[in-house]
Amino acid sequence: MQYFRFSLFALFAIFISIRDLQTHLIKNRTLILFAICGSFVAYPLRPIWFVYTTVITLLLHGVARGKIGAGDLKLFWILLIWSKGFDSWLNSFMVSWILGGLFSIGLWLLRSERKSNIPFAPFIFIGFISAI
């Protein structure tokens, strides 16, 4: 079952990441399908974890003031379904931000143009590999 879970996760991770790289968008229908598939292979979850995750993503949305896409925030929320638990989700959440931040700093140092948007989904999925 673990191999099936990882393969399904990898399939969605690749598809969503490529789409995000090309368009900077994560479609809701893809996220819904990802959530539905995740519910079939999910670890046991506590409802309070969804409350924590919702609070964190809403705070992030408020602090970022539109700098992070709504698709990325929804993806974080859906990844709780795929995670082993809230602690695992929170650790992976932090790893995703660290990876994205390091990439942004590197890009900022290498480019003369200082303002650019980066697709965040690949960093989210890389950060969450350990959570599944």
Secondary structure, DSSP 8 states (H G I E B T S, - for coil): -HHHHHHHHHHHHHHHHHHHHHHS---HHHHHHHHHHHHHS-----HHHHHHHHHHHHHHHHHHTTSS-HHHHHHHHHHHHHSSSHHHHHHHHHHHHHHHHHHHHHHHHH-S--------HHHHHHHHGGG-
